[in-house]
Amino acid sequence: MVTNRLQEYISPEEYLEGEKVSEIKHEYIDGEVYAMAGASDAHVSITGNLYMLLRNHLRGSGCRVYMSDMKTQVHRRSRYYYPDVMVTCDARDRDSEYTKAHSCLIIEVLSDTTEAKDRGVKFKDYRRSPCLEEYVLVSQDTMNIDIFRRNQNGRWELYSFVEGEEVEFTSIDFRCDIAAIYEDVTVVKADDVEEMI
């Protein structure tokens, strides 16, 4: 979650060096640095569940899964984000210790304060990466997962999954019941959401 802008323009090199010693994380957008806020119990639990499921699935495959402390580089070094979970299978990412630029899968867990940015600006930036095959948005309030998947024509298609369904990440040939992603998380049931409307 991004909270506030810290200062005027700094170079990507200054940003990357500063992040190595900073006690808090910052995202970098076109020369401006933004401090990251903490996350809710549900957010952390969903992120941890996804990491464990994907780590077990990818073990020995050559692909690597990272959670919220690894930066992804987009926009030719003018933007750096901390996705909640990302997977890279690209050998070029093995040479970079603090950033990854060739992810095939990026997952963001939504919150009230980040949903608009995750669906808008971040998705616009992420989809510029020719390596990215899937962008996943996970609700933390209800069992609802939206997967934007790049098709053979380079267009992005939306696949939505809800309670009782099996979620599929085709970029890494992964499937699981949606309930596994929400293990130990209290969510609003779909019937309750309909009653509130």
CYANA upper distance limits for C-alpha pairs under 8 A (distance plus 0.5 A):
  1 MET  CA     36 MET  CA      5.67
  1 MET  CA     37 ALA  CA      5.63
  1 MET  CA     38 GLY  CA      7.42
  1 MET  CA     39 ALA  CA      7.72
  1 MET  CA    113 THR  CA      7.70
  1 MET  CA    114 THR  CA      6.50
  2 VAL  CA     26 HIS  CA      8.31
  2 VAL  CA     27 GLU  CA      7.91
  2 VAL  CA     34 TYR  CA      6.62
  2 VAL  CA     35 ALA  CA      6.29
  2 VAL  CA     36 MET  CA      4.89
  2 VAL  CA     37 ALA  CA      6.34
  2 VAL  CA    114 THR  CA      7.92
  3 THR  CA     34 TYR  CA      7.12
  3 THR  CA     35 ALA  CA      6.16
  3 THR  CA     36 MET  CA      6.19
  3 THR  CA     37 ALA  CA      6.27
  4 ASN  CA     34 TYR  CA      5.79
  4 ASN  CA     35 ALA  CA      6.21
  4 ASN  CA     36 MET  CA      8.34
  5 ARG  CA     32 GLU  CA      7.36
  5 ARG  CA     33 VAL  CA      6.23
  5 ARG  CA     34 TYR  CA      4.87
  5 ARG  CA     35 ALA  CA      7.14
  6 LEU  CA     32 GLU  CA      7.94
  6 LEU  CA     33 VAL  CA      6.20
  6 LEU  CA     34 TYR  CA      6.29
  6 LEU  CA     35 ALA  CA      7.42
  7 GLN  CA     32 GLU  CA      7.05
  7 GLN  CA     33 VAL  CA      7.11
  8 GLU  CA     31 GLY  CA      7.80
  8 GLU  CA     32 GLU  CA      6.38
  8 GLU  CA     33 VAL  CA      8.41
  9 TYR  CA     30 ASP  CA      8.31
  9 TYR  CA     31 GLY  CA      4.93
  9 TYR  CA     32 GLU  CA      5.73
  9 TYR  CA     33 VAL  CA      8.49
 10 ILE  CA     14 GLU  CA      6.77
 10 ILE  CA     15 TYR  CA      7.18
 10 ILE  CA     31 GLY  CA      5.44
 10 ILE  CA     32 GLU  CA      6.96
 10 ILE  CA     33 VAL  CA      8.33
 11 SER  CA     15 TYR  CA      6.78
 11 SER  CA     31 GLY  CA      6.33
 12 PRO  CA     16 LEU  CA      6.63
 12 PRO  CA     28 TYR  CA      8.38
 12 PRO  CA     31 GLY  CA      7.38
 12 PRO  CA     77 ARG  CA      7.05
 12 PRO  CA     78 SER  CA      7.20
 13 GLU  CA     17 GLU  CA      6.72
 14 GLU  CA     18 GLY  CA      6.55
 15 TYR  CA     19 GLU  CA      6.69
 15 TYR  CA     28 TYR  CA      7.78
 15 TYR  CA     33 VAL  CA      8.13
 16 LEU  CA     20 LYS  CA      7.19
 17 GLU  CA     21 VAL  CA      7.83
 18 GLY  CA     22 SER  CA      6.52
 19 GLU  CA     25 LYS  CA      7.33
 19 GLU  CA     26 HIS  CA      7.73
 24 ILE  CA     35 ALA  CA      7.68
 24 ILE  CA     36 MET  CA      7.61
 25 LYS  CA     35 ALA  CA      6.64
 25 LYS  CA     36 MET  CA      6.05
 25 LYS  CA     69 ASP  CA      8.40
 26 HIS  CA     33 VAL  CA      6.62
 26 HIS  CA     34 TYR  CA      5.64
 26 HIS  CA     35 ALA  CA      4.91
 26 HIS  CA     36 MET  CA      5.92
 27 GLU  CA     33 VAL  CA      6.26
 27 GLU  CA     34 TYR  CA      5.69
 27 GLU  CA     35 ALA  CA      7.11
 27 GLU  CA     36 MET  CA      7.57
 27 GLU  CA     79 ARG  CA      8.19
 27 GLU  CA     80 TYR  CA      6.18
 27 GLU  CA     81 TYR  CA      5.61
 27 GLU  CA     82 TYR  CA      7.30
 28 TYR  CA     32 GLU  CA      6.20
 28 TYR  CA     33 VAL  CA      5.18
 28 TYR  CA     34 TYR  CA      6.91
 28 TYR  CA     78 SER  CA      7.88
 28 TYR  CA     79 ARG  CA      5.73
 28 TYR  CA     80 TYR  CA      5.45
 28 TYR  CA     81 TYR  CA      7.20
 29 ILE  CA     33 VAL  CA      7.02
 29 ILE  CA     34 TYR  CA      8.50
 29 ILE  CA     78 SER  CA      6.63
 29 ILE  CA     79 ARG  CA      4.99
 29 ILE  CA     80 TYR  CA      7.07
 30 ASP  CA     78 SER  CA      5.32
 30 ASP  CA     79 ARG  CA      6.36
 31 GLY  CA     78 SER  CA      7.36
 39 ALA  CA     43 HIS  CA      6.48
 39 ALA  CA     44 VAL  CA      6.95
 40 SER  CA     44 VAL  CA      6.76
 41 ASP  CA     45 SER  CA      6.52
 42 ALA  CA     46 ILE  CA      6.55
 42 ALA  CA    140 GLN  CA      6.54
 42 ALA  CA    185 VAL  CA      6.11
 42 ALA  CA    186 THR  CA      7.93
 43 HIS  CA     47 THR  CA      6.67
 43 HIS  CA    109 VAL  CA      6.79
 43 HIS  CA    110 LEU  CA      8.31
 43 HIS  CA    111 SER  CA      8.39
 43 HIS  CA    140 GLN  CA      6.66
 44 VAL  CA     48 GLY  CA      6.57
 45 SER  CA     49 ASN  CA      6.58
 45 SER  CA    182 TYR  CA      8.20
 45 SER  CA    183 GLU  CA      8.32
 45 SER  CA    184 ASP  CA      7.72
 45 SER  CA    185 VAL  CA      7.30
 46 ILE  CA     50 LEU  CA      6.65
 46 ILE  CA    109 VAL  CA      8.00
 46 ILE  CA    140 GLN  CA      7.96
 46 ILE  CA    181 ILE  CA      6.45
 46 ILE  CA    182 TYR  CA      6.32
 46 ILE  CA    183 GLU  CA      8.05
 46 ILE  CA    185 VAL  CA      7.86
 47 THR  CA     51 TYR  CA      6.66
 47 THR  CA     67 MET  CA      7.73
 47 THR  CA     84 ASP  CA      6.79
 47 THR  CA     85 VAL  CA      7.25
 47 THR  CA    109 VAL  CA      7.63
 48 GLY  CA     52 MET  CA      6.69
 48 GLY  CA     67 MET  CA      8.42
 49 ASN  CA     53 LEU  CA      6.64
 49 ASN  CA    180 ALA  CA      7.80
 49 ASN  CA    181 ILE  CA      6.01
 49 ASN  CA    182 TYR  CA      7.83
 49 ASN  CA    183 GLU  CA      7.65
 50 LEU  CA     54 LEU  CA      6.51
 50 LEU  CA     85 VAL  CA      7.97
 50 LEU  CA    181 ILE  CA      6.38
 51 TYR  CA     55 ARG  CA      6.31
 51 TYR  CA     65 VAL  CA      7.39
 51 TYR  CA     66 TYR  CA      7.68
 51 TYR  CA     67 MET  CA      7.06
 51 TYR  CA     85 VAL  CA      7.23
 52 MET  CA     56 ASN  CA      6.59
 53 LEU  CA     57 HIS  CA      6.75
 54 LEU  CA     58 LEU  CA      6.46
 54 LEU  CA     65 VAL  CA      7.34
 54 LEU  CA    174 PHE  CA      8.27
 55 ARG  CA     59 ARG  CA      6.44
 55 ARG  CA     64 ARG  CA      8.06
 55 ARG  CA     65 VAL  CA      6.59
 57 HIS  CA    174 PHE  CA      7.68
 58 LEU  CA     62 GLY  CA      8.03
 58 LEU  CA     63 CYS  CA      6.64
 58 LEU  CA     64 ARG  CA      7.64
 58 LEU  CA     65 VAL  CA      8.31
 58 LEU  CA    172 ILE  CA      8.50
 59 ARG  CA     63 CYS  CA      8.25
 62 GLY  CA     89 CYS  CA      6.79
 63 CYS  CA     87 VAL  CA      7.33
 63 CYS  CA     88 THR  CA      6.16
 63 CYS  CA     89 CYS  CA      4.58
 63 CYS  CA     90 ASP  CA      7.92
 64 ARG  CA     87 VAL  CA      6.08
 64 ARG  CA     88 THR  CA      5.99
 64 ARG  CA     89 CYS  CA      6.83
 65 VAL  CA     85 VAL  CA      7.56
 65 VAL  CA     86 MET  CA      6.21
 65 VAL  CA     87 VAL  CA      4.91
 65 VAL  CA     88 THR  CA      7.17
 66 TYR  CA     70 MET  CA      6.81
 66 TYR  CA     85 VAL  CA      6.07
 66 TYR  CA     86 MET  CA      5.85
 66 TYR  CA     87 VAL  CA      6.87
 67 MET  CA     83 PRO  CA      7.57
 67 MET  CA     84 ASP  CA      5.83
 67 MET  CA     85 VAL  CA      4.81
 67 MET  CA     86 MET  CA      7.00
 68 SER  CA     82 TYR  CA      6.06
 68 SER  CA     83 PRO  CA      6.08
 68 SER  CA     84 ASP  CA      4.87
 68 SER  CA     85 VAL  CA      6.53
 69 ASP  CA     82 TYR  CA      6.94
 70 MET  CA     82 TYR  CA      6.46
 70 MET  CA     83 PRO  CA      8.04
 70 MET  CA     98 TYR  CA      7.02
 70 MET  CA     99 THR  CA      6.74
 70 MET  CA    100 LYS  CA      8.05
 71 LYS  CA     80 TYR  CA      6.66
 71 LYS  CA     81 TYR  CA      5.96
 71 LYS  CA     82 TYR  CA      5.11
 71 LYS  CA     83 PRO  CA      7.54
 71 LYS  CA     98 TYR  CA      7.17
 71 LYS  CA     99 THR  CA      5.29
 71 LYS  CA    100 LYS  CA      6.86
 72 THR  CA     80 TYR  CA      6.09
 72 THR  CA     81 TYR  CA      5.91
 72 THR  CA     82 TYR  CA      6.68
 72 THR  CA     83 PRO  CA      7.59
 72 THR  CA     99 THR  CA      5.93
 72 THR  CA    100 LYS  CA      5.32
 72 THR  CA    101 ALA  CA      6.05
 72 THR  CA    103 SER  CA      8.44
 73 GLN  CA     77 ARG  CA      6.56
 73 GLN  CA     78 SER  CA      8.43
 73 GLN  CA     79 ARG  CA      6.55
 73 GLN  CA     80 TYR  CA      5.16
 73 GLN  CA     81 TYR  CA      7.26
 73 GLN  CA     99 THR  CA      6.87
 73 GLN  CA    100 LYS  CA      6.57
 73 GLN  CA    101 ALA  CA      5.38
 74 VAL  CA     78 SER  CA      7.39
 74 VAL  CA     79 ARG  CA      5.79
 74 VAL  CA     80 TYR  CA      6.62
 74 VAL  CA     81 TYR  CA      8.47
 74 VAL  CA    101 ALA  CA      7.09
 74 VAL  CA    125 ASP  CA      7.07
 74 VAL  CA    126 TYR  CA      7.10
 74 VAL  CA    128 ARG  CA      8.23
 74 VAL  CA    129 SER  CA      7.49
 75 HIS  CA     79 ARG  CA      6.24
 75 HIS  CA    125 ASP  CA      7.32
 75 HIS  CA    128 ARG  CA      7.97
 83 PRO  CA    106 ILE  CA      7.14
 83 PRO  CA    107 ILE  CA      6.93
 83 PRO  CA    108 GLU  CA      6.40
 84 ASP  CA    106 ILE  CA      8.33
 84 ASP  CA    107 ILE  CA      6.43
 84 ASP  CA    108 GLU  CA      5.63
 84 ASP  CA    109 VAL  CA      6.99
 85 VAL  CA    106 ILE  CA      6.50
 85 VAL  CA    107 ILE  CA      5.53
 85 VAL  CA    108 GLU  CA      7.24
 86 MET  CA    103 SER  CA      7.00
 86 MET  CA    104 CYS  CA      8.27
 86 MET  CA    105 LEU  CA      6.00
 86 MET  CA    106 ILE  CA      4.88
 86 MET  CA    107 ILE  CA      6.52
 87 VAL  CA    103 SER  CA      5.96
 87 VAL  CA    104 CYS  CA      6.51
 87 VAL  CA    105 LEU  CA      5.63
 87 VAL  CA    106 ILE  CA      7.08
 88 THR  CA     93 ASP  CA      7.71
 88 THR  CA    100 LYS  CA      8.19
 88 THR  CA    102 HIS  CA      6.64
 88 THR  CA    103 SER  CA      4.66
 88 THR  CA    104 CYS  CA      6.04
 88 THR  CA    105 LEU  CA      7.52
 89 CYS  CA     93 ASP  CA      8.49
 89 CYS  CA    102 HIS  CA      8.37
 89 CYS  CA    103 SER  CA      7.54
 89 CYS  CA    104 CYS  CA      7.54
 90 ASP  CA     94 ARG  CA      8.11
 90 ASP  CA    102 HIS  CA      6.63
 90 ASP  CA    103 SER  CA      7.80
 91 ALA  CA     95 ASP  CA      8.24
 92 ARG  CA     96 SER  CA      8.21
 92 ARG  CA    102 HIS  CA      7.94
 93 ASP  CA     99 THR  CA      8.30
 93 ASP  CA    100 LYS  CA      5.85
 93 ASP  CA    101 ALA  CA      7.07
 93 ASP  CA    102 HIS  CA      6.98
 96 SER  CA    100 LYS  CA      7.03
102 HIS  CA    129 SER  CA      7.77
102 HIS  CA    131 CYS  CA      5.98
102 HIS  CA    132 LEU  CA      7.56
103 SER  CA    131 CYS  CA      6.61
103 SER  CA    132 LEU  CA      6.14
104 CYS  CA    131 CYS  CA      5.92
104 CYS  CA    132 LEU  CA      4.64
104 CYS  CA    133 GLU  CA      5.59
104 CYS  CA    134 GLU  CA      7.00
104 CYS  CA    171 SER  CA      6.98
105 LEU  CA    132 LEU  CA      6.47
105 LEU  CA    133 GLU  CA      6.62
105 LEU  CA    134 GLU  CA      5.47
105 LEU  CA    135 TYR  CA      6.51
105 LEU  CA    136 VAL  CA      8.19
105 LEU  CA    171 SER  CA      7.26
106 ILE  CA    132 LEU  CA      8.14
106 ILE  CA    134 GLU  CA      7.07
106 ILE  CA    135 TYR  CA      5.57
106 ILE  CA    136 VAL  CA      6.71
107 ILE  CA    135 TYR  CA      6.45
107 ILE  CA    136 VAL  CA      5.04
107 ILE  CA    137 LEU  CA      6.48
107 ILE  CA    138 VAL  CA      7.94
108 GLU  CA    118 ASP  CA      7.55
108 GLU  CA    136 VAL  CA      6.72
108 GLU  CA    137 LEU  CA      5.63
108 GLU  CA    138 VAL  CA      6.80
109 VAL  CA    137 LEU  CA      6.36
109 VAL  CA    138 VAL  CA      5.16
109 VAL  CA    139 SER  CA      6.61
109 VAL  CA    140 GLN  CA      7.14
110 LEU  CA    114 THR  CA      6.66
110 LEU  CA    115 GLU  CA      5.62
110 LEU  CA    118 ASP  CA      7.83
110 LEU  CA    137 LEU  CA      6.98
110 LEU  CA    138 VAL  CA      6.29
110 LEU  CA    139 SER  CA      5.72
110 LEU  CA    140 GLN  CA      6.78
111 SER  CA    115 GLU  CA      6.09
111 SER  CA    139 SER  CA      7.86
111 SER  CA    140 GLN  CA      7.42
114 THR  CA    118 ASP  CA      6.46
115 GLU  CA    119 ARG  CA      6.53
116 ALA  CA    120 GLY  CA      6.34
117 LYS  CA    121 VAL  CA      5.79
117 LYS  CA    122 LYS  CA      6.49
118 ASP  CA    122 LYS  CA      5.56
118 ASP  CA    123 PHE  CA      6.64
118 ASP  CA    137 LEU  CA      8.28
119 ARG  CA    123 PHE  CA      6.15
119 ARG  CA    137 LEU  CA      8.34
120 GLY  CA    124 LYS  CA      6.64
121 VAL  CA    125 ASP  CA      6.71
122 LYS  CA    126 TYR  CA      6.41
123 PHE  CA    127 ARG  CA      6.43
123 PHE  CA    135 TYR  CA      8.03
124 LYS  CA    128 ARG  CA      7.42
125 ASP  CA    129 SER  CA      8.24
126 TYR  CA    132 LEU  CA      7.83
126 TYR  CA    135 TYR  CA      8.49
127 ARG  CA    132 LEU  CA      7.04
132 LEU  CA    150 ARG  CA      8.40
133 GLU  CA    149 ARG  CA      6.34
133 GLU  CA    150 ARG  CA      5.79
133 GLU  CA    171 SER  CA      6.53
134 GLU  CA    147 ILE  CA      7.09
134 GLU  CA    148 PHE  CA      6.07
134 GLU  CA    149 ARG  CA      5.03
134 GLU  CA    150 ARG  CA      6.90
134 GLU  CA    169 PHE  CA      7.90
134 GLU  CA    170 THR  CA      8.49
134 GLU  CA    171 SER  CA      7.13
135 TYR  CA    147 ILE  CA      6.29
135 TYR  CA    148 PHE  CA      5.57
135 TYR  CA    149 ARG  CA      7.08
136 VAL  CA    145 ILE  CA      7.53
136 VAL  CA    146 ASP  CA      6.27
136 VAL  CA    147 ILE  CA      4.96
136 VAL  CA    148 PHE  CA      6.72
137 LEU  CA    145 ILE  CA      6.28
137 LEU  CA    146 ASP  CA      5.67
137 LEU  CA    147 ILE  CA      6.90
138 VAL  CA    144 ASN  CA      6.82
138 VAL  CA    145 ILE  CA      5.10
138 VAL  CA    146 ASP  CA      7.04
139 SER  CA    143 MET  CA      7.10
139 SER  CA    144 ASN  CA      6.02
139 SER  CA    145 ILE  CA      6.73
140 GLN  CA    187 VAL  CA      7.59
141 ASP  CA    186 THR  CA      8.25
141 ASP  CA    187 VAL  CA      5.52
141 ASP  CA    188 VAL  CA      6.45
142 THR  CA    187 VAL  CA      5.45
142 THR  CA    188 VAL  CA      5.57
142 THR  CA    189 LYS  CA      6.93
142 THR  CA    190 ALA  CA      7.53
143 MET  CA    161 PHE  CA      8.44
143 MET  CA    162 VAL  CA      5.90
143 MET  CA    163 GLU  CA      5.78
143 MET  CA    178 ILE  CA      7.78
143 MET  CA    179 ALA  CA      8.27
143 MET  CA    182 TYR  CA      7.73
143 MET  CA    187 VAL  CA      7.27
143 MET  CA    188 VAL  CA      8.25
143 MET  CA    189 LYS  CA      8.06
143 MET  CA    190 ALA  CA      8.25
144 ASN  CA    160 SER  CA      7.63
144 ASN  CA    161 PHE  CA      6.22
144 ASN  CA    162 VAL  CA      5.15
144 ASN  CA    163 GLU  CA      7.46
145 ILE  CA    160 SER  CA      6.19
145 ILE  CA    161 PHE  CA      5.64
145 ILE  CA    162 VAL  CA      7.06
146 ASP  CA    158 LEU  CA      7.18
146 ASP  CA    159 TYR  CA      6.30
146 ASP  CA    160 SER  CA      4.96
146 ASP  CA    161 PHE  CA      6.95
147 ILE  CA    158 LEU  CA      6.19
147 ILE  CA    159 TYR  CA      5.56
147 ILE  CA    160 SER  CA      6.66
148 PHE  CA    156 TRP  CA      6.37
148 PHE  CA    157 GLU  CA      5.90
148 PHE  CA    158 LEU  CA      5.09
148 PHE  CA    159 TYR  CA      6.84
149 ARG  CA    156 TRP  CA      5.84
149 ARG  CA    157 GLU  CA      5.73
149 ARG  CA    158 LEU  CA      6.94
149 ARG  CA    159 TYR  CA      8.02
150 ARG  CA    154 GLY  CA      6.05
150 ARG  CA    155 ARG  CA      5.92
150 ARG  CA    156 TRP  CA      4.92
150 ARG  CA    157 GLU  CA      6.78
151 ASN  CA    155 ARG  CA      5.93
151 ASN  CA    156 TRP  CA      6.65
151 ASN  CA    157 GLU  CA      7.33
161 PHE  CA    165 GLU  CA      6.67
161 PHE  CA    166 GLU  CA      7.85
161 PHE  CA    167 VAL  CA      6.81
161 PHE  CA    178 ILE  CA      8.14
162 VAL  CA    178 ILE  CA      7.70
163 GLU  CA    178 ILE  CA      6.90
163 GLU  CA    179 ALA  CA      7.55
163 GLU  CA    190 ALA  CA      8.12
164 GLY  CA    177 ASP  CA      7.68
164 GLY  CA    178 ILE  CA      7.22
164 GLY  CA    179 ALA  CA      7.79
165 GLU  CA    177 ASP  CA      6.59
165 GLU  CA    178 ILE  CA      6.49
166 GLU  CA    175 ARG  CA      7.08
166 GLU  CA    176 CYS  CA      5.93
166 GLU  CA    177 ASP  CA      4.80
166 GLU  CA    178 ILE  CA      6.12
167 VAL  CA    175 ARG  CA      6.06
167 VAL  CA    176 CYS  CA      5.99
167 VAL  CA    177 ASP  CA      6.50
167 VAL  CA    178 ILE  CA      6.22
168 GLU  CA    173 ASP  CA      7.91
168 GLU  CA    174 PHE  CA      6.16
168 GLU  CA    175 ARG  CA      4.95
168 GLU  CA    176 CYS  CA      7.32
169 PHE  CA    173 ASP  CA      6.49
169 PHE  CA    174 PHE  CA      5.62
169 PHE  CA    175 ARG  CA      6.95
170 THR  CA    174 PHE  CA      6.84
176 CYS  CA    180 ALA  CA      7.36
177 ASP  CA    181 ILE  CA      8.04
178 ILE  CA    182 TYR  CA      7.29
179 ALA  CA    183 GLU  CA      6.51
182 TYR  CA    186 THR  CA      8.49
188 VAL  CA    192 ASP  CA      6.94
188 VAL  CA    193 VAL  CA      7.29
189 LYS  CA    193 VAL  CA      7.01
190 ALA  CA    194 GLU  CA      6.93
191 ASP  CA    195 GLU  CA      6.87
192 ASP  CA    196 MET  CA      6.85
193 VAL  CA    197 ILE  CA      7.07
